[in-house]
Amino acid sequence: MRPGRSDSSLWKSFRRLLPPKMRHGVDQGIERLTEELGGPARRRAVLLLGSALGLSGADSAAVGAVAPRLEPILRIGPTGLGLLVSITSLVGALATVPVGSLTDRMDRVRLLWVSIVVWGVAEAASGLAFSYMSLLVIRIALGAVTATAGPTVASLTGDLFPAKERARMYGFIVTGEFVGAGAGLLFAGLFTSWFGWRVAFGCLAVPSAVLAFALRRYLPEPARGGRGPIAEGDERILSADEASRRSEQRAGNLRRHRRRTGGGPARGPEAGGSAPPPTTTVEPLPPAEPGGQRGGSYKGTVLDRSARDLTLPRAIAYVLRVRTNVMLIIGSSLGYFFLAGLRTFALVFVRGQFGLSQGEATLLILLAGASAVAGIVAAGSGTDRSGARKRPNARVVVGAVGYFAAALLLLPALLAKDIWIAIPFLMLGAAALAAPNPVLDAARLDVVPPHVWGRGEGVRTSLRNSLEAFAPLMFGALAGAFGAGKAGFGSAASGSSTDVAAATAAQAHGLDMAFLLMLVPLAAAGAAILLSRRYYPTDVAAAAESERRLQGTQ
């Protein structure tokens, strides 16, 4: 494979199959997207990385979409349904830390596409399950993509895009998770209605095969440490070798310039070096110590050059000593805890709460998903383009405000009995709930040196997936506890449409109580993130200093 090979020939072959009017509309849409992202190379990277995140979102949403069929056929209640999603996240939680270590030491793109192939095989096998227990066992393998996507996508994003644009670009990438969830909900629901739940699961294996091929062919492994980011207007993504050659060429040009002029500008990104993100205030830093030890008052945790080959336990200890990182991990994990429960049970809830049909409920969830995507893009782009230039803490403040606003907006939506009253609060609440994702993802990369990005994200993803693993199970258990006294609860096992409708209404009553109770940890997520404002600028400066010393640029 030629590194950075253009995909224009593939697109030209595909577009010939489209009708002329549709072809023109698609071309215009791609042109606008390319302009917004900053060129064909950036567009390609965003679409590929976003699609990787979209796979796990599609799977979780698909379980919720096929739930009305699974419950009577496999004779399970909301607790068993939640366990189907929880087991995938739990396996991912156990695997993310070692996978994060692999991310820092091997080809990340290869690691990602191989895991996606495994995910597709497991998804296809889910459609062949003959009992609830067999389905549960098969889905354990789906933890592979959950474990791999978080650390690899985070590390690749940090190296492919400049620090000052990370929140904006991360915003577009994270939309893949929500678009994937919407697509999984829509198509799984349709395929379940037309062909049954087995076909719905099996069809999810198709996009995984396509994505694995596209990653292997069109995304080269970039240089680590942010030494070869994609510049605006680039046609190709540089491989690590190409970025290294370009860096050496620039360094040679700089040396020749200094010899001619007797001096020269300080070494920076344009000369192949590294610099702290421009959105930070540099605080005084203590002398570096092996392994990132700190002493005295808190002034950041600086690694020295001997820490280049940190063992996994020492790397984990280091990322947990960075106070901002710990607070961001706790806050974002609590946010994903609520989101995981919402993603699994939203369809069942809105059907029973508002008496909607499957199609009407699916449309409402898709509208909420569109609002979430709008919130992600607005938060990521707005923070990088305006707020971050004036306020060093803009990224963490936006994240905290998003979770606080989500808790307040979703409260009336959950209490409302009239669908028209609930809709605006649902739309705004979905946007606020999703908005913190890109800015917090970018902030975590800011406070950890690039050489430790994979392991740092592995620690975060492990905690996040642990909470996600228990979220559907806990939401389901609470729904069962609060809905058990309602007439019709548990009657879905008979399989009749009347009994299924009665059970759905009873479960919705339990779910509204579960969602209301879980607004408390959602507000706590905002509080944890807000506390990190005190340490964020210092930790960003410490991470930049650590990377300079690890690369030997001082």
N, C-alpha and C positions, 0 to 999 in steps of 0.2 A: 504494500500500500504506500502510495506517495503521501507524505505528511501534509495535512491541510488541503487535501484534494478537494476541488470544488464539486458541489452537488448540483451545478446548473444543468448538466446533461440529464441527470435523473429527473429533475423538475420539468425539463423540456419534454421528456418522454411522457410524463404523467399529464401535463397540461393539454396535450393533443387529444386526450380522451374527454375533455370537458367541452360543453357547448360554448359557442363564441361569447355569449353574454356573460355566462358564469366565469369563463376564462378571463374576461376583461375585469370583472369585479374582483376576482381573486388576485390578479396582477396588481390592481390598485391597492388592495389591502396589504399585500406583501411589501409594496413600495413604501406605504406609510409606516408599517412596522419596522422596516429596515432603517428608515430615516429616524424614527424615534429611538431605536436601539443604538444607532451609530455605525451602521455598515453591515455588509453581508456576513462577515466573520463573527461579529457579536450576535447577530440574529441566529446564526447556526448554533453557537454555543448555548445561548439562552434556551432555544427550543429543545436541544438535546438534554440538557441538565434538568430543565423543567419537566420534560416527559418522564425522566427517571423518577422524580418525586411524585409524578402523577400516577404511577403504577400502584403504589400502596394506598393512595387516596381512592382510586377506582375500586380496589378490592374491598376496603372497608365499607364503602357506599353500596357495593353490590350485595354484601351480606344483608344490609338494611332493606334493599329493594326486593330481595327474594324471601325476606322474613315471613310474609304472610303465607307463602307456600311451604316453607320449611317447617313452620310450627305444627300444622296438622299432619304432615307426612311423616316427619321424624319424631313427632310427639314431644316437642320441647317448648318451654316457656321463655320469658324474657331473660332469665338467668342463663339458661343454656345457650340462647342466642348471643348474649354478651360474651360468653366464654369462647365462642367461635372466633370473635375478633380479638379477644384478650390473649389467646394462646399465641397468635402471630406476633403481637407486640412483646409478649413475655420472652419468646425465643430471641427476638431482635434485641431486647434489653440485655440478655446474657451474652450476646455475641458482639455487641457494638464496640466494647473496649478493646478486645483483641483485633477486631477489624480496623479500628482506628490506628492501632500500632502498625498494621500492614499498610494502611493508607500512607503513613509517613515514610515507608521504606521500600515500596514497590510501585510498579506502574498502576496508577489509579484508574485509568480508563479501562485497562484490561480487567482489573478487579471488579469494576462496575458492570461491564457487559456480561461477564461470566455469571455473576450473581443474578442478573436479569434472566439469563437462560434457565437457571435453576428455578427461579420464580415462575416462569412460564410453564415449565413441566409440572410443577406442583399445582398450579392453577388448573391445568387441564385434567390432572388426576382428581381434583376436587369434584369434577362433574361425574366421576365414575364411582363415587362413594356409595355404599349400599346401606349404611346406617349412620346414626349420629356419631358414634365413637370412631368409625372409620374416617368420616369427614374431619373430625377433630384431629386425628393422628396425621392425616395427609397435610393438613394446613400448617402443621408445625414447620414444614420446609419453607413456607412463605415468609418466615422470619428472616430468610437470607437477604432478600432485597431491603427489608426494613433495617437490617443491621448494616448493610453496605452503603445505601443511598445517602444517609445523613453525613458520615465523615467524608466520603469521597466527593460528594457535591459541594460541601462546604470548602474543602481544601482546593478543589479545582476552581471554584468561584473566586476564592481569594487570589489565586495566581493568574486567572484570566482577565480580571478587571481591576483598575486602579482603586486605591483605598477611598479616594474622594467620591467615587461613583458606586461603591459597593452596595449601599442600601437601595439605590435606584435599580441596579441590575439584579440584585437579590429579589427585589419586588417582582420583577417579571418572571424570575425563575420559580419563586414560591407560588405564583399563580398556577403553575403546572399542577401542584398538589390539589388545588381547589377545582381546576378545570377537569382533572382526572376524576375527582370525586363526583362532579356533576355528570360527566360522561358515563362513569360506572353506574350511577343511579339511574340514568335515563335508559341506557342500552340494556342493562341487566333487567330492569323492569319490563322493557319491551320484549326481550327474548324470553323472559319468564312467562309472560302472557301468551306469547306465540308458540314457544317450543318447550317450555318447562325449565326448571331451575338448573338442571344438569347442563343444558346447552348454554345457559347464561354464564355459568362458571367456565365452561370450556372455551367460550369465545374470548374470554379475557386473555387467553394465552397468545392470541394472534398479535396484538400490539407489542407484547414483550419480545417476540421473535423479530419483528420489524425494528424495534428500538435497539436491540442488541446488535443487529447488523449495521444500523446507522452509526452507532457509537464506535464500533470497531473500524468502520471505513472513513468516517468524516471528522472524528475528534482525535487529534494527536495529543500525546502526553505533553503538557506545557512545562516550562521551566519552573522550578520551585523557588519560593522566596519572593514572588512577585517581580521576577527579573525579566519577564517577557509578556506583559499584559497586552491585550488587544487594543490597539489605538483606534480612534474613530476613523472610519472610512476604510479600514483594512479589509481586503478581499479574502485573506487566508488566515488561519490560526497557526501560529508558529509552533513547531515542536521544540522540545527542550534543546536539542542539538542546534537548531537554527537560531534560537534565542541566544545560546551561548556564543555562537560565531558572531552574531550581530553585536553582542556586548563586548567581545574582544576587539571587534573592528572599531567601535566607538571609543573604547579605552585607548587604542592605538592612535586614533585621531586626536584625542584629548592630549596624549603625551606629546605628539608632534606640535600641537598648538601651543603647549606650554614651553616647549623648547624654542619655538619661534618668538614668543612674546615675553618669555621670562616669568610667566605665571599663568593663571587661568582660573576659571570658575571652580567653586567647590564641587566635589563629586556628588552627583545626585541621580535621579532616575534617568535623566536624558543621557547620562554617561554610563549607564549600566549599573549604577549603585542603587541604594535604597534610602528612603527618607521617611520620617514619621508622617502619618496622615495629616493633611493640612487642617483638619477640623479639631485639632487637639491643642491644649495648653501644656507645654512641657514643664514639669515640676523638677526640682532638684532630685537627683538619683544617688543612691548609696553605691559604694564600690561593689562590683560584681563578685559573687561568691559561687563556688562549685555547686551545681544543682539548684541554683536559684534561692539560696537561703537569704533571709532578710534579718536585719537587726534594728533595734531602736524603734523610733516612731515609724508609722507606715509610710513608706515612700516608694512603693512599688516593689516588684520582685524581678530582679535582673539576673539573667543567666550569663555565665561566662563561656569562653570557647570550649572548655573541657566538657560542657554539657551537651555537645553536639550529638553524642551517641547515648542519650539518656535511656536507661532501662525503662520498661513499661511501668513498674511501680513508682520509680522516681518521677517519671513524666506525669503520672496521675497525681502524685503528691504536689508537684509544681502547679498544675492547673488549678488545684483546689486551694492553693495559697493565694491565688489572685482573687482578691475580694470581689471585684466587679464581676468576674467570670462566675463565681459561685452564686451571687445574687441573680444574675441573668439566667443562669441555669435553673434555679429554683422558680423564678417567675415565669419563664417561658414553658417550663414543664407543667406548672399548674394551669396555664392557659390551654395547653394541649390536652390536659386531663379533661377539662370541660368540653373542648372541641371533639374529643374522641367519643364521649357519650352522646353529644349532640348529633354527630355524624352517623352513629349507629341507629339511634332511636328517633330521629327527627320525623321520618316518614310515618312511623307508627303513631307518634304523638299528634301530628297535625291531622291525620285521618280521624282519630278518635275525638280529639278536642273540638274540631270544627265540623265533623260529619262530612268530610270530603271523600271523593272517590280516589282510587289509586292514581289516575291520571291528573286530577286536580291537585292532589297532595304533591306529586312529583313536580308539577309546574311551579308550585309555591317554593319548594326546596331549591329548584334551579334558579329562581329569581333571587332567593337569599344568597345562593352561591355567586351569582353575578354581582351582587352588592359586595360580597366578600372580596372578590377580585378587584373591584373598584377601590375598596379600602386599602388593599395591599399596594396597588400601583400608586395611589395618591400619597400614602404614607412614605413609601420608599423614595419616590421622585421629589416630593415636597421637602423632605428632610434634607436630602443632599443638595438640592438646587437653591434653597433659601435659608432654612433655619440653621443648618450646620455651619454656615459661614459666619453667623453671628453668635451662636451659642454652642460651645464645645460639648455640652451635655444633651444636645437636641435629640440624638438617637434614643437615649434611655428615657428621656422625658416623654417623647412620643409613644414609646412602648408602654409606659406606666399609664398615661392618660387613656390609651386605647382600651386597656383592660378595665379600668374604672368605668369608662363610658359604656362598655359592653354590659357590665353588671347592671348599671342603672337602666339602660335601654331595654334589656331583655326581661326585666322584672314586669313591666306592664304587659309585654307581649305574652308572657306565660300566664298572667292572671286574666287576660281578656278572654271572653267567650264568643265575641263577635269577630269574625275573620277580618272584616274591613277595618276594625280598630287595631287588630294585632299586626296587620301587614306592614304599616310604616315603621313600627317599632322593631319588627323582625328584620326588615331591610337595613335599618340603621344599626341595629345591634350586631348583625352579621358583618357589616363593614368595620365596625369598631373592634370586634373580636379578631378579625383577620389582620387588621392594620399593624399590630406590633411585630408580626413575624419577620418582615424583611429588615426592619431597623435593628431588631435585637440580634438577628443572624449576623448582620454587618458589625454590630458592636462587639460581639464575641470574638470575631476575627481581629478587631482592633486591639484587644487586650491580651492576645496570646501570640507569640512569635510564629511566623510561618512554618518553622521547622517542627512545631508541635501542634499544628492545626488539626491533623487527623486524630491524634490522641485526645486533644481537648474536645473536639466534637464528639469523639467516641464516649467520653465521660458524660457529656450533656445528653447525647442520644440515649445512653443507657438509662439515665434517670427519667428522661421523657418517656421512653418506651415502657419503663416499669410502671409509671403512672397511667400511661395509655392502656397498658395491659389490664389494669384493674378497673379502669373507668367504665367500660361497657358492662363488666361484671357487677360493679357497685351500682351503676344506674339501673341495671336490670333487677338486682336484688331489692333496691329501694322501691322500684315500680311494683315488684311482686308483693312487697310488704304493705304498701299503701293501697294497692289495688285489689288485694286478695279478698277484701270484704265486699267488693262490688259484685253485683249479679252478673254472671256471664264470665267471670275471670276463670281461666283454665279450661274453658269449654271448647277451645280450638282443637283439641285432640280428636274430636268427633269428625271434623273436616267439613261440616256443612257451612254454607255461606252465612247463614243467620248466626250460627255460633261463633264463627270467625269475626263477624262484625261486632257481636256483643263483647267478645274477648278484647278486641281492639279498643273499644270504648273504655272498658275497665282498665286496661293497661295504660291508656292515655291519662286516666285519673291518677294512677300511680306515678307516671312519668312526670306530670306537672309538678308533683311534690318533690320528686328527685331533682329535677332541674332547678327548682327554687332553692333547695338546700345547697346545691352545688354552685350557686352564685357566690357563696361565701368564699371558697377557695379561689374563685375567679377574681374577686376584689383583693384577696391576699396576694395574688400574683402582681397586681399593680403596685401594692405597697412594697414588696420585695425589690421590684425593679427601681422604684423611686429612691430607695435607700442607696442604690449604687451610684447616684449622682456624685456623692462625696469622693469616691475613689476613681471614677472613670478616667478623668484626664491624666492622673498620675500613672495609672496602669497602662494607658495607651503609650505614654512616653517610655515606660519601662519595657514594654514589648518591642518598640522600635529600637531601643538601645540594645536589648538582648539580641535582636536579629543582626544588627551591625557587628556585634562582637562575635556572634556565631559564624558570620560570613568573613570575619577577619578584615573588615573594611576600615577599621580605625588605624 
